[in-house]
Amino acid sequence: MTPVGRTRERGVQTLVLDSPHNRNALSAALVTGLAAALADAGEDTGVRAVVLTHTGTTFSAGADLRDPPDPDALVALLRQIVELPKPVVARVAGHVRAGGLGLLAACDIAGASTASTFAFTEVRIGVAPAVVSLPLLPRTDPRALARHCLTGERFDAAEAARIGLVTAAGDDVDAVLEPVLDGVRRASPQGLAETKRLLTARVLEAFDRDAAHLTALSARLFASPQAREGMTAFLERRDPEWVV
């Protein structure tokens, strides 16, 4: 069974993260499936925009610690979202952690329900938000990002909107995104593609400049003794040895 569902309505292709057993964690299978679905949407002239959403109460729990994707594959997926010649709109009605926040930042527009929560939990397992920083740093408030990445604390949808991680939040995420989807349906394909190219230029500069270094950093950190302790503690539902 594919971990990514597909539906379409009036030119909007909806891709659904559907891996409930691991709370839509970024496994090798999910990353591969999402990349394939995005490629199909990018080539389909009948698709005006893509909505990225999820089943269950979690948009994505971050990297799958039992079946992690290759760092190069994750970089390629994030870049694919940024480079897709059609708007990619995130629809979040649940929780987002760690690597899942990279997906949000890569999207052009993101709407979230007020029930959603967010956290950069990498620091708590001994790693860093290395690869996901590529789309995050050019698009979010640096002071707020420093706080949330260094502490791993949870924050709400209002804060996510304030710092630029999401575009807007509301009690009903579909109501939040209704005018967005109406707008892209009224826009020309050429206009959307060229406007997106202008808007994503700085983000792609970060990929060109830093992707190789950050991919290597991610691989080194995940192979480290502290990361092994952090991931083991997480899976065993206990504090890691460094907590004071």
N, C-alpha and C positions, 0 to 999 in steps of 0.2 A: 504493500500500500504506500503510495507516494505521500511524503510529509507536507506537500504543498498542494492545496486545492485551488481550482480555477473556476470562476464564473464571470459572466459579462452582461452588462446592461448599458445600452445606449452609448457604446463606444468606450466605456470604462471597464478595463479588465481588472478584476479583483483577484489577488493572490492571497491565499489563506494559509498561514503557518498552522499546521495541523499535526502536531507531534505531542499528544497529551501525556504520554508516559514520562516525558522529561521536561514538561512545561515549556515546550517549544524551544528548548536549548539548541544552540548552534552546533549540531552534530555534523559530521562529514556528509551524511545523507541529506540533511536539510539544506546545507549550503549548496550542494550539488543540484538538488531539486529546485531551489529558488533561482539559481543561476540559469538553469535551463528554461524555467518559466519566464524569466525576464527577457531572455534572448528571443523567445517566441513572440512575446508582446512587442518587443522592439522592432521586429521584422514585419509584424502584422499591420497592414495599412488601415485596417478597421479599428485599431485601438488608438484612442485619442490620449488616454492617460491610464496609469496603473495605480490601484489602491492596494496597499500592503497591510493586511490585518491578521487576525488570529482567532483560533478557537480557545475556549476555556478562559480562565481568569488571569492568564499570564501571556503578554505579548511575546516575550522571550526572556528566559532565565539566564542568558549569557552563554558562554562556551560550555559545551557538553564535556564535563570532566572525564567521563568514561569513554567517549568517542569524539575527541576534539577534531575540528577541521584542521587541515594543513594551514599554517599562517598565510602562505602565498594564496591559497584558495579564498581565504577570508578577505584579504586585501583586494583580490580580483573581484569578489562579489560587491564590496563597498564601492569600488571604482565603477563597476558596471551600473549600479544604481545612479551614481553621479553623472555618468556619461550617457545614459539612455536618452535618446532624442525625444523623449516624452516625459511629462511630469510624473513623478512618483510621489504619491500621497500616503502617508502613514495614518492608519486609523487604530488608535490605541484605546482599548476598553479594559485595561488590566495592568498588571505589574510589568516593569521592565528593569532588567538588571544587567550590569557589566556590558558584555559584547552586544546585547540587544540594543543598547543605547547608541552603538555605532550604526546600526541599521536606521534608527530614527534620524540621526544626524546626516546620514547620506541622502535621505529623502528630501525632496524639494519643499514639501509642506507636510506638517504633522499636526493632527488633531487628537486630543486626548479627553477622556471623560474625567470628571473630578474624582472619581473613585480610583484612578490610576496612581501608582507610586513608582518611584524611580530611585536607583542607587548604583553608584560606581563601586562595586564590591571587590574589585581586583586587589586593592591594597590589603584587604583582610585575609587573602589567601597567599600573599607573598609575591604577587606579580604586579604589573602596571597596565593601565589602559593604553597600551602601545599602539597597536594597529588601529583601534577605534578612534584614537586621537586624530587620525588623518582628516576625517570630515568634521570632528568635533571642534578642534581648535579654531578653524577659520569662522565658525558659525555661532559660537557661544561666548557668554560673558567670561572673561579670564579670571576675575576675582572669584566669582561664584564657582567656576569650574575647579579652581584651586581648592576651595573648601570641600566640595563634594568628592573630588577624586582623592584627596589626602585623608579624609575621615571615613569614607564609605558609608556615611549616614544616609538614611532614607529621606526623601523629600517628595512633596506633593505636586499635583499638576499645575497649580498656580505658580509655584516656584519654577517648574520646568518651562512654563511659558515666559516668565519674567526673564530668564537667562538665555532664552533663544533655543532651548532644546526642542520645544514644540512651538508651533505657530499660535495655537489657541486651544483653550480648554473650556469645557462646559459640562453640565449635568448629562446632556444627551450628545454624545460625540457625533452621531449622524446629523443632528441639527447644526452642529458646528461646521461640519464639512459640506453641508448641502449647497451653500453659495459657492464654495470652492469648486465643487464638481460641476455646478451649473456654468461657472466661468470657463473652465477648460473645455467644456462641450461647445461653447460659443466661439472659442478661439480657433484660428487656422492651424493646421499641423506645422506649416512652415514657421509661422509666428511663434508657436510654442517651442519648436526645436531651436531656433536661433536665439530666442530670449533666454532659454535655459542655458545655452552655450555661454552667453554673456555672464549669467549669474553664477555659474559654477567654475569660472576660470581660476579664481583664487584657490578653490578647493583642489582642483586638479594640479595646480602648482605644488601644493603640499604633497600630493601623491608622487609627483615626479621627483621632488627633492628628497623626501624622507622615507618613502615606502620600504626601500631595501634595508635601510638601517633599522627601522622599527620592526620589520619582520624578523630580522636577526635578534633584536632585543627580546621580542616576545618568545622566540624559541629558546633563548638562553635562560630567561626567567622561569619558564615552565619546566625546564629540566633541572632547576636548582634544588638543593636540599630544603630551603625554606618553602618553596612552592609545593614540594611533595608533602611536607608537614601541613601546610595550609589546606591543601586539597583533601588530605586524609582526615584532618580535623573536621572539615566541612561535611564530608561523606559520613563521618561517625557522629555528627551532631554534637561536637564538643569544641571548646576553645582551643586554638593552637597554643603551642608552648610559649610563645612570646607575649601573650596577653598578661598585663600587669595590673 
